[in-house]
Amino acid sequence: MPIYCKVTRGSHVESQHSIYAVAVNEVGEIIFSTGDPEYQTCIRSSFKPFQAAASVHAGAVKSAGFTDEELALMCASHNGEEIHVKTAKSMMNKLGFSKDYYECGNHAPYDTESKIALLHKKKDYSPFNNNCSGKHAGMLALAKHLGAEPAGYTNRDHPVQNTIFDLLRIYSGQNEIVTAIDGCSAPTPFMSLHSIALLFQKLASGQYPELKEVYQAMAHHPYLVAGRNRFDTDFIKVMKGKAITKVGGEAVRGVAIRNKNGETFGLALKVLDGNQRANPVATLALLDHLKFIEEEDLAGLKDYRNPKLFNHRKIQTGNISAHFES
């Protein structure tokens, strides 16, 4: 059952995005798949909850005195809004580190208003604006907790990354994990969509104390996970603890789900051409198809379900919609 997101212009389909997806239940069985469930893709920022979990598991989050809000930021691909920058600065202050310790690089805030505010103030972008600044503060906390040299913490052979990947091997049951360099310079694994779905089921399961802590932080502080006008934040907020999600670069996504019967599920999807515009649309269509989301929750996310497209004069030119085809 292939899934496509169709982009219209007027009444005609102008573009089409293909989606592969896998859902697993709490015993690890595949209950739904489209495309190849063993399709290998880079997990990118969808890995962040599990990177954060390594710092929780090691005791670094506790020893640093990080709050739940700061733990949520460790899982974030945030907008670089004032609340995100302030939280990242708080984390680095607790560690006694300056921004010079960061190895994530600089980029403009994703949030347009925050970017314009910096331009008006004639301030340069800093690593605190980087969407991965929380993740990197968490990695630096792990380095400090391990007594390791902070410099080079993004290198694959650094104790920080060894700790993260040792835990990933436990979660995934895989000894050999292929990695590449993420946009923020940290190593990121290639995994099958099936394996990513299994990870997110574990995140929902409550069976791992460190993952339970991460899940709760994200569920309780969705704005720290992304920010204004972001699907991850709006989805987590609407779901009220029933599910959390984490997007990754090139349109990969994981969803951790808890249903009203106490069952837990994991979902992974990939828009094959890497275009993020199809990602929320496909995610909601899949969750609806699998009966993992209630109509009232879908109503709260209506702007993402079948988004309208407008030109620069605010004239509607088309929309994006998901389709299951036999």
N, C-alpha and C positions, 0 to 999 in steps of 0.2 A: 504494500500500500504506500506508494510514493507520496511525499508531502511537498507541495510547492507553494511558494508565496508569489502571487502574481501582482505586478505593478501595472496599473492602467493609466492611460492618458486618454481622456474622454471615455468612450465605451470600448476601447481596444486595449488589449494587453501589449504593453511596450517592452517589459522585461519580466524575467522569471527567475526565482531563486530556488534551488533544490536543497532539501533538508534531510540529513540523516539523524535518527534519534533512537535511543534505547531507554527502556524503563525496566527496573529490577525490583523484586519484592524483598522482604526481610530475610529470606533464606537464599538470596542471590540468584533466583531464577529470573530469566528474561520473560517479562509478561507482555512486552510490546517492543517491536523494532521495525524500523523502516530503513531501507538501504542496508549497508553492511555493519552489523553490530561490532565487528572487530576492526572497523575503520580506524586507522591510526591518525591522531591529530595532536597538536600541541595544546596542552591544557591552559597555558598562559595564566591570566589572572584568576581563572576559576580555581587555581591551586592555592590561592591566598588563605582560605580558612584552614587548610592543612599545614601550611607554613606557620601560621599563627599557633596552631595546636601544638607544634613542636616546642615552641617557647613556653606554652602553658605546661606541657608534659614535663619539661626539664626543670620547671620551677622558676624560670626567668621572669615571667609576668608577675608572679607574686613577689619575688625579691626586688623587682624594680618599683613595686608599688603602683602598678598600672591599674586604672579603673576599668569598669566594664565598657565605658565609652571609648577608652583608649584601646582596649582589646578589639572592639568593633572596627576602629580605624585601621588596625593591623590587617583586617580582612578586606579593606576597602580599595576600590578604584575610584577615588573621590574627585569631586569637582574643583577642589582648591578654593572653596569658599572660606570665609573668615573662621567658621566653626571648625573646619578641617585643619586649617593652618594653626589655629590656636591649640587644638588638641595635639597635633604633632609636636609643636614647640614645648608643650607641657611634658610630653614623653621624653624629649631630648634633655630638658632641664632636669628631670628626675634621674637621668643617667649621668648627668654632668658632662654631656657631650654638646659640642657646637654643630652647626649645620655642615661644617667642613668634614665631619665624619661620614656624612651621607655619600653613598656611591650610586645613587639612583639618577643623578643628573637633574637638570632644570627643564621645565617647560611651562608654558602659559597655563593658567587655570582653565579647565574645561568650561567652567561657568562664565558666560559672557559678561554678566554684571561684575563679577570679581575681576575679570581681566581688564575691563574698562576702568574700574576703580584704581587698579594699580597704575594704569597709564596716566590717569589724571593726577595721581600723586607722584608721578615720574619715578616710580619704584621698579627695580628690576625683578624679574621672576627669580625665585629661589627654590632649593630642593623641597622646601615646605609646601610649595604649590604643586609639586609633582604628585600625581594621583597615587603613587606607591609610597609616599612618605611614611605612612603608618606602618606598612609592612616592613620597611627598612629600619624604622625605630625598633620594631619588635626583634629584628635580626641583630641589631646592635645590643639590645638587652640580652639576647641569648649569648652573644660573644662575651659580654661583661660577666654574665653569670658563669660561663664556662671557664673564665679566666684566660680567654684567648685574646690575641692581638686583634683589635677591631679592624685595622687596615686589611683590606683584601677579603672582607667577610662575604663578598659576592662570588669569590672564586670557588669553583666546584670542589676543590680539595680542602677548603677551609673547614675548621671544626663546626662552624655554624651550619654549613650546607651538609656536612656529613651527618649531623644530628637530625636535620630535616629529612634527608633521604633514608636514613635508617628507620625512621618512623613510617615513612611512606612504604617501605618494603613490608613492614608489619601489616599496614592497612591493606595493601594491594596483593600481598603474597608473591610479589615479583622480585626476583633477585637482580635481574639485569634491567636497568631503566636507562633508556636513551634520553639525553638532555641536549638542550640548545640554550642560547643566551636570550633572555627576555628583553623587552624594551627598556627595563630599568636595570639591566646588567646582571640580574640574578639568574641562576640556572633554572630552567623550566623543563619539565618532562614531556616526552611524547608518550601517549597512552591510547589504548583503544577506547571508543565511546562506551563500550561495555564496562571497562575498568573504571572510567570516570563515573558512570552511573553507580557502580558498587561503592565508590568512595563517598558519594553523596548520600547513599542509603546509610552508611555508617555514621555520617554526620547527623542524620536524623534519628538514629537508633537509640541514643542515650546510653549505649553500652560502654562507651569510652569516655571517662570523666573529662578529659581535655577537650574532646569534640563536643560534649554536652555544654561545656562552658563557652566554647566558641559559638555554638548555635544560639544559646541564650543571649549572648552579647549582641549578636547580629539582629536577633528578633526584637530585643528591647531598645535598640538604638539604630533603627534603619537609616536615619539621616546621615549617620557617620559612615555608612557603607557606600554611599554614592553622593546623594544630594538633590538639589533642586531639579525637577523635571527629568529624573532618571528612573528608568524602569525598576532597577534593583530596589531602590528605596521605596518606591510606591507599591511594588508588589509585596515586599516584606511587611510594610505598614498595613496594607489591606488584609493580609493573611493572618495577622495577629497571633503569630506563633505556630500556625498550622503548616507553614512552609517557609523556607528561605531560598534565595537564589544568588548565584554569583556568576556574572558574565566574565568572559575572557576575550582577549584580542582575537581578531579574525573570526569573530562570531561563533565562538564556542560558549556553551553555558552548562552549568550544573544546577539541579534543583533537588533540595532535600525536603521530603514530604512526610507529614504525620497526619493520618486520617482520624476521624472521630472514634473509630474502633480500636485505636491504639496501635494500628499497623503502620509501618514505616516503609518508604519507597525512595528510590533514587532515580533521577532522570538526567540524561545527558543528551545534548543536541549540538549539531554543527551545521551552520549554513555553509554549504560547500564552497561558495565563491567568496566567503569571508565578509559579506556585506552585513553590517549590524542593523540596517533598517528593517530587515526581515526577522531579526532575532526575537523581539518581544511578541510579534504577531504569531510566529510559529510556536513559541513557548505557550502562549495562552490557548492556542488551538489544540495543542497536544494535551495540555492539562484538562481541557474541557472534554476532549475525546476519551480520555482515560477516567473521567469522572473524579478527578483529583481536586476539582475546584467547584465551589458552589456558584449558582447564578448571581447571588448578591455580591460575591467577591468579584466576579467578572464585570458586574455593573460598575464597581468601583475602579475598574481598570479599563473602562470603555475606550479611552483615548488611545490605548495601545492595541486594542483588539482588531480594529479595522481603520487604521489612521488615514486621514484625508491628506492629500498633497496639494500644496498651494504654490502659486508663482509669487514673484516679488510684489505684485499688486494685490495679493491676498485673494486671487481668483482660484477656485478649486480646479485643479487640472486632472486629478485622478485619485486613486487610493491604493492601499496595499491590503491584500487579503490572503488567507491561508486556505489551501484546498487539499483534500485527501482524494487521490485518484486511484482507481483500480487498474 
